[in-house]
Amino acid sequence: MGDLYEELRVRLSHDLMQVALRALLLILMLWICLKLFLPFAPLLVWSLILAVTLYPVQQKLARQLGNSPRLSASIIAILGLLLLGVPSIMLGVPLIEQLISSLIDWRNEGRSIPAPDASVKDWPLIGSALYEAWLAISDNLQGYLRSHADEVRAALSRVVSGTGGVITTVLTFAGALVIAVVIMVYGEQSSHGARRIAVTLVGGERGDNLQRLAVATIRSVAAGVIGVAFVQAMLLGFGFLWAELPGAGVWALVALVLGIIQLPAILIVLPVLGWLWGFHGGDVVSTTMMTVYFVVAGLSDNIMKPLLLGRGVEVPMPVVLLGALGGMIWMGLIGLFLGSVILSVGYQLFWAWVAQESGLSDPFGDITDADSSSDGSRQTQAQ
């Protein structure tokens, strides 16, 4: 009996040691893989988001081109890079050239900074303060820099940091688009791999449903948040041009940012209406028409968002919206998608657990993809 106990003890100690060593090696391997993956995580995550969002477009274009997925994906990549690169170059290069030229001329020829135009005072929100600061700089630049040395250093630091962030973002999106094109070309294999992972994690039909839920949620957020913000910014931008608002393009960009971070467009519409009635100088009829247009454009998201956000997703729209907002606060722009997907999946898993514990049927329904249902058959989803 004693020999048997000793043999069991030795065997158990050996097995426990093997388990501990294997667990340690597994944790070490996972940690190393995570460290290797983290530098590329934003790029790869954006690639997956772009691939999932653009895959229906690529499939429809491929059918129009005679079932040529490579050609359709290449066209999307070229158009995307042009859409991303041309505005960046058109805005960035002249600005840099003008800045460098102005600095050289000012240093070599002793030129002074010109006084601001009186119309600067009429700019909404920042006009008066900007005019006063600009006037002080044009009168005595050296004295202004000495009296505001700390503010100037902080401003220059923010400008350099912001410029670097913009360049990094543009390059990240360009690289993500190229990788997304490769994923879309091999969309069937990518979808099959993602479905296998989901089924392995939660099993069976539920894994398949969760995989389709993630795809539908990403597309829903792309249309309901990014898409709505872009359309509303375009509508407001046309209105700014119609009203001849100074810096109309900048204000349209501000409207786009406000829409993405889910702040109401009224924050920019109200100051513009104040400028319109106080400084525009147009007749009452045209001003009234512009006012009606701005009010309608500013409230348009309240109509578009319920129609697009949550479309094709069997999760309540507030859950998707809360996930998008919380993810953006936590992780930035990419959190719009990750937060909505994670909260939607968590919502479904929670109610599946509740149903299982209460003895009711599994609440997981058929999560149909909106784009697939419109074609009459389910298309392969790219992950």
C-alpha positions as CSV (number, residue, x, y, z in Angstrom):
1,M,0.0,0.0,0.0
2,G,2.8,2.3,0.9
3,D,4.6,1.6,-2.5
4,L,1.4,2.3,-4.4
5,Y,0.9,5.6,-2.5
6,E,4.5,6.6,-3.2
7,E,4.1,5.8,-6.9
8,L,0.9,7.8,-7.1
9,R,2.6,10.7,-5.4
10,V,5.6,10.7,-7.7
11,R,3.3,10.3,-10.8
12,L,1.1,13.2,-9.6
13,S,4.0,15.4,-8.9
14,H,5.5,14.7,-12.3
15,D,2.1,15.4,-14.1
16,L,1.6,18.6,-12.1
17,M,5.1,19.7,-13.0
18,Q,4.5,19.0,-16.7
19,V,1.2,20.9,-16.6
20,A,2.8,23.9,-14.9
21,L,5.7,23.9,-17.4
22,R,3.4,23.7,-20.4
23,A,1.1,26.4,-19.0
24,L,4.1,28.6,-18.4
25,L,5.4,28.0,-21.9
26,L,1.9,28.7,-23.3
27,I,1.6,32.0,-21.4
28,L,5.1,33.0,-22.5
29,M,4.3,32.2,-26.1
30,L,1.1,34.2,-26.0
31,W,2.9,37.1,-24.4
32,I,5.6,37.1,-27.1
33,C,2.9,36.9,-29.9
34,L,1.0,39.7,-28.3
35,K,4.2,41.9,-28.1
36,L,4.9,41.2,-31.7
37,F,1.4,41.9,-32.8
38,L,0.7,45.1,-30.8
39,P,2.7,47.5,-33.1
40,F,0.6,46.4,-36.0
41,A,-2.7,46.0,-34.2
42,P,-4.2,49.4,-35.3
43,L,-3.2,48.8,-38.9
44,L,-4.6,45.2,-39.0
45,V,-7.8,46.1,-37.2
46,W,-8.5,49.0,-39.6
47,S,-7.8,46.6,-42.4
48,L,-10.5,44.2,-41.2
49,I,-13.0,47.0,-40.6
50,L,-12.4,48.4,-44.1
51,A,-12.6,44.9,-45.7
52,V,-15.9,44.1,-43.9
53,T,-17.4,47.4,-44.8
54,L,-16.3,47.5,-48.5
55,Y,-16.8,43.8,-49.3
56,P,-20.4,44.1,-50.5
57,V,-19.3,47.0,-52.8
58,Q,-16.4,44.9,-54.1
59,Q,-18.7,41.9,-54.7
60,K,-21.2,44.0,-56.7
61,L,-18.4,45.6,-58.7
62,A,-16.8,42.2,-59.4
63,R,-20.2,40.9,-60.8
64,Q,-20.3,44.0,-63.1
65,L,-16.8,43.2,-64.3
66,G,-17.5,39.6,-65.2
67,N,-16.7,38.0,-61.8
68,S,-13.2,39.5,-61.5
69,P,-12.6,40.0,-57.7
70,R,-9.0,41.1,-58.2
71,L,-9.8,43.8,-60.7
72,S,-12.7,45.1,-58.6
73,A,-10.5,45.2,-55.5
74,S,-7.8,47.0,-57.4
75,I,-10.2,49.6,-58.6
76,I,-11.5,50.1,-55.0
77,A,-7.9,50.5,-53.8
78,I,-7.0,53.0,-56.4
79,L,-10.1,55.1,-55.8
80,G,-9.6,54.9,-52.0
81,L,-6.0,56.0,-52.3
82,L,-6.9,58.9,-54.6
83,L,-9.7,59.9,-52.3
84,L,-7.3,59.8,-49.3
85,G,-4.2,61.2,-50.9
86,V,-5.3,63.9,-53.3
87,P,-7.0,66.1,-50.7
88,S,-4.2,65.5,-48.3
89,I,-1.6,66.6,-50.9
90,M,-3.7,69.5,-52.1
91,L,-4.2,70.9,-48.6
92,G,-0.8,70.0,-47.1
93,V,1.8,70.8,-49.8
94,P,0.6,74.4,-50.5
95,L,0.3,75.1,-46.7
96,I,3.9,73.8,-46.1
97,E,5.3,75.7,-49.1
98,Q,3.6,78.9,-48.0
99,L,4.8,78.6,-44.4
100,I,8.4,77.9,-45.5
101,S,8.3,80.8,-48.0
102,S,6.9,83.2,-45.5
103,L,9.5,82.3,-42.9
104,I,12.3,82.7,-45.4
105,D,11.0,86.0,-46.6
106,W,10.4,87.3,-43.1
107,R,13.9,86.3,-42.0
108,N,15.9,87.4,-45.0
109,E,14.0,90.5,-46.1
110,G,12.8,91.7,-42.7
111,R,9.1,91.6,-43.8
112,S,6.5,92.1,-41.2
113,I,3.3,90.2,-40.8
114,P,0.4,92.0,-42.5
115,A,-2.4,93.3,-40.4
116,P,-5.6,91.2,-40.5
117,D,-8.6,92.1,-42.7
118,A,-11.5,93.6,-40.9
119,S,-13.7,90.7,-42.1
120,V,-11.9,88.4,-39.7
121,K,-13.9,89.9,-36.9
122,D,-17.0,88.4,-38.5
123,W,-15.9,84.8,-38.3
124,P,-18.1,82.8,-36.0
125,L,-16.9,82.0,-32.5
126,I,-13.2,82.8,-32.9
127,G,-13.3,85.9,-35.1
128,S,-12.9,88.6,-32.5
129,A,-10.2,86.9,-30.4
130,L,-8.3,85.9,-33.6
131,Y,-8.4,89.5,-34.9
132,E,-7.0,91.0,-31.7
133,A,-4.2,88.4,-31.5
134,W,-3.3,88.8,-35.2
135,L,-3.3,92.6,-34.9
136,A,-1.0,92.5,-31.9
137,I,1.4,90.2,-33.8
138,S,1.4,92.4,-36.8
139,D,2.2,95.5,-34.7
140,N,5.0,94.0,-32.6
141,L,5.9,90.4,-33.2
142,Q,8.9,90.2,-30.9
143,G,7.1,91.8,-28.0
144,Y,4.1,89.4,-28.5
145,L,6.4,86.4,-28.5
146,R,8.2,87.5,-25.4
147,S,5.0,88.2,-23.5
148,H,3.4,84.9,-24.6
149,A,6.4,82.7,-24.6
150,D,4.8,79.8,-22.7
151,E,1.7,79.9,-24.8
152,V,3.7,80.0,-28.0
153,R,5.8,77.0,-27.0
154,A,2.7,75.0,-26.1
155,A,1.0,75.9,-29.3
156,L,4.0,74.9,-31.4
157,S,4.2,71.6,-29.6
158,R,0.5,70.9,-30.3
159,V,1.0,71.9,-33.9
160,V,3.9,69.6,-34.4
161,S,2.2,66.7,-32.5
162,G,-1.0,67.3,-34.5
163,T,0.8,67.4,-37.8
164,G,2.6,64.1,-37.0
165,G,-0.7,62.5,-35.9
166,V,-2.4,63.5,-39.1
167,I,0.4,62.2,-41.3
168,T,0.5,58.9,-39.3
169,T,-3.3,58.6,-39.6
170,V,-3.2,59.1,-43.4
171,L,-0.4,56.6,-43.8
172,T,-2.2,54.1,-41.5
173,F,-5.4,54.3,-43.5
174,A,-3.5,54.0,-46.8
175,G,-1.8,50.8,-45.6
176,A,-5.0,49.5,-44.1
177,L,-6.8,50.0,-47.4
178,V,-4.1,48.0,-49.3
179,I,-4.3,45.1,-46.8
180,A,-8.1,45.3,-46.9
181,V,-8.0,44.8,-50.6
182,V,-6.0,41.6,-50.2
183,I,-8.5,40.4,-47.6
184,M,-11.4,41.1,-49.9
185,V,-9.7,39.2,-52.8
186,Y,-9.6,36.1,-50.5
187,G,-12.9,36.9,-48.9
188,E,-14.3,33.4,-48.9
189,Q,-11.2,32.0,-47.2
190,S,-11.2,34.9,-44.7
191,S,-14.9,34.4,-43.9
192,H,-14.4,30.7,-43.4
193,G,-11.5,31.2,-41.1
194,A,-13.4,33.8,-39.0
195,R,-16.4,31.4,-38.8
196,R,-14.2,28.5,-37.6
197,I,-12.7,30.7,-34.9
198,A,-16.2,31.8,-33.7
199,V,-17.5,28.3,-33.8
200,T,-14.5,27.1,-31.8
201,L,-15.0,29.7,-29.2
202,V,-18.8,29.4,-28.6
203,G,-19.7,26.3,-30.7
204,G,-22.1,25.4,-33.4
205,E,-24.8,27.6,-34.8
206,R,-24.2,30.2,-32.1
207,G,-20.7,30.9,-33.3
208,D,-21.9,31.3,-36.9
209,N,-24.6,33.7,-35.7
210,L,-22.0,35.7,-33.7
211,Q,-19.7,35.9,-36.7
212,R,-22.5,37.4,-38.8
213,L,-23.5,39.7,-36.0
214,A,-20.0,41.2,-35.9
215,V,-20.0,41.7,-39.6
216,A,-23.5,43.3,-39.6
217,T,-22.6,45.5,-36.6
218,I,-19.4,46.9,-38.3
219,R,-21.4,47.8,-41.4
220,S,-24.2,49.3,-39.3
221,V,-21.7,51.6,-37.5
222,A,-20.0,52.5,-40.8
223,A,-23.3,53.6,-42.3
224,G,-25.0,54.9,-39.2
225,V,-22.2,56.9,-37.7
226,I,-19.5,57.6,-40.3
227,G,-21.9,57.7,-43.2
228,V,-24.4,59.9,-41.5
229,A,-21.7,62.3,-40.3
230,F,-20.3,62.5,-43.8
231,V,-23.7,63.2,-45.4
232,Q,-24.6,65.8,-42.8
233,A,-21.2,67.5,-43.2
234,M,-21.7,67.6,-47.0
235,L,-25.2,69.1,-46.6
236,L,-23.9,71.8,-44.1
237,G,-20.8,72.4,-46.4
238,F,-23.1,73.2,-49.3
239,G,-25.0,75.6,-47.0
240,F,-21.8,77.3,-45.9
241,L,-20.8,77.8,-49.5
242,W,-24.3,79.1,-50.3
243,A,-24.1,81.6,-47.5
244,E,-20.5,82.5,-48.4
245,L,-19.3,81.8,-44.9
246,P,-15.6,82.6,-44.4
247,G,-13.6,79.3,-44.1
248,A,-16.6,77.2,-45.3
249,G,-14.4,74.1,-45.8
250,V,-13.0,74.3,-42.3
251,W,-16.4,74.6,-40.8
252,A,-17.6,71.6,-42.8
253,L,-14.7,69.6,-41.5
254,V,-15.6,70.6,-37.9
255,A,-19.2,69.5,-38.6
256,L,-17.8,66.1,-39.8
257,V,-15.8,65.7,-36.6
258,L,-18.7,66.6,-34.4
259,G,-20.9,64.1,-36.3
260,I,-18.3,61.3,-35.8
261,I,-18.0,62.0,-32.1
262,Q,-21.8,62.1,-31.8
263,L,-22.2,65.7,-30.8
264,P,-25.3,67.5,-32.1
265,A,-24.8,69.6,-35.3
266,I,-26.6,72.4,-33.6
267,L,-23.3,73.3,-31.9
268,I,-22.1,74.6,-35.2
269,V,-25.4,75.6,-36.8
270,L,-26.3,78.1,-34.1
271,P,-23.2,80.3,-34.4
272,V,-23.5,80.2,-38.2
273,L,-27.1,81.4,-37.9
274,G,-26.0,84.2,-35.6
275,W,-23.4,85.2,-38.1
276,L,-26.0,84.9,-40.9
277,W,-28.5,87.3,-39.3
278,G,-25.9,89.6,-37.8
279,F,-23.2,90.0,-40.4
280,H,-24.2,88.4,-43.7
281,G,-26.0,91.5,-44.9
282,G,-28.4,89.6,-47.3
283,D,-32.1,90.3,-47.9
284,V,-34.6,88.8,-45.5
285,V,-36.0,86.2,-48.0
286,S,-32.6,84.7,-48.8
287,T,-31.5,84.7,-45.2
288,T,-34.8,83.0,-44.2
289,M,-34.3,80.3,-46.8
290,M,-30.7,79.7,-45.7
291,T,-31.9,79.5,-42.1
292,V,-34.5,76.8,-43.0
293,Y,-31.9,74.9,-44.9
294,F,-29.4,75.0,-42.0
295,V,-32.1,73.8,-39.5
296,V,-33.1,70.9,-41.8
297,A,-29.5,69.9,-42.5
298,G,-28.6,70.2,-38.8
299,L,-31.5,67.9,-37.8
300,S,-31.0,65.5,-40.7
301,D,-29.0,63.0,-38.6
302,N,-32.1,62.5,-36.4
303,I,-33.8,61.0,-39.4
304,M,-30.9,59.1,-41.0
305,K,-29.4,57.6,-37.9
306,P,-32.4,55.5,-36.8
307,L,-32.8,54.2,-40.4
308,L,-29.1,53.2,-40.8
309,L,-27.7,52.5,-37.3
310,G,-28.6,48.9,-36.3
311,R,-29.8,48.0,-39.8
312,G,-29.4,44.3,-40.3
313,V,-28.5,43.7,-36.6
314,E,-30.8,41.9,-34.2
315,V,-29.5,44.1,-31.3
316,P,-31.4,47.2,-30.1
317,M,-30.0,50.4,-31.7
318,P,-29.2,52.0,-28.3
319,V,-26.9,49.0,-27.5
320,V,-25.0,49.6,-30.7
321,L,-24.8,53.3,-30.2
322,L,-23.7,53.0,-26.5
323,G,-21.0,50.6,-27.6
324,A,-19.8,53.0,-30.3
325,L,-19.7,56.0,-28.0
326,G,-18.0,54.1,-25.1
327,G,-15.5,52.5,-27.5
328,M,-14.6,55.9,-29.0
329,I,-14.1,57.5,-25.6
330,W,-11.9,54.6,-24.5
331,M,-10.0,53.8,-27.7
332,G,-10.5,56.7,-30.1
333,L,-12.0,56.4,-33.6
334,I,-11.3,52.7,-33.9
335,G,-13.4,52.2,-30.8
336,L,-16.5,53.2,-32.7
337,F,-16.4,49.8,-34.3
338,L,-14.7,47.6,-31.7
339,G,-16.9,49.0,-28.9
340,S,-20.2,48.4,-30.8
341,V,-19.1,44.9,-31.9
342,I,-18.0,43.9,-28.4
343,L,-21.1,45.3,-26.6
344,S,-23.4,43.7,-29.2
345,V,-21.8,40.3,-28.8
346,G,-21.8,40.7,-25.1
347,Y,-25.5,41.6,-25.2
348,Q,-26.3,38.4,-27.1
349,L,-24.2,36.2,-24.9
350,F,-25.8,37.7,-21.8
351,W,-29.3,36.9,-23.0
352,A,-28.2,33.5,-24.2
353,W,-27.0,32.7,-20.7
354,V,-30.2,34.1,-19.2
355,A,-32.3,31.9,-21.5
356,Q,-30.3,28.8,-20.7
357,E,-30.5,29.4,-16.9
358,S,-34.2,30.1,-17.1
359,G,-35.0,27.1,-19.3
360,L,-36.2,29.2,-22.2
361,S,-35.2,28.9,-25.8
362,D,-31.9,30.5,-27.0
363,P,-32.7,34.1,-28.0
364,F,-30.2,33.9,-30.8
365,G,-32.1,34.4,-34.0
366,D,-31.0,34.4,-37.5
367,I,-28.8,37.5,-37.8
368,T,-29.2,38.2,-41.5
369,D,-26.9,40.5,-43.2
370,A,-28.7,43.5,-44.8
371,D,-26.7,43.4,-48.0
372,S,-27.1,39.7,-48.4
373,S,-30.9,39.8,-47.9
374,S,-31.2,42.5,-50.5
375,D,-29.5,40.3,-53.1
376,G,-31.8,37.4,-52.3
377,S,-29.0,35.2,-51.0
378,R,-26.3,35.3,-48.4
379,Q,-23.0,36.5,-49.7
380,T,-19.8,35.4,-48.2
381,Q,-18.7,37.8,-45.4
382,A,-15.1,39.0,-45.2
383,Q,-13.5,39.2,-41.9
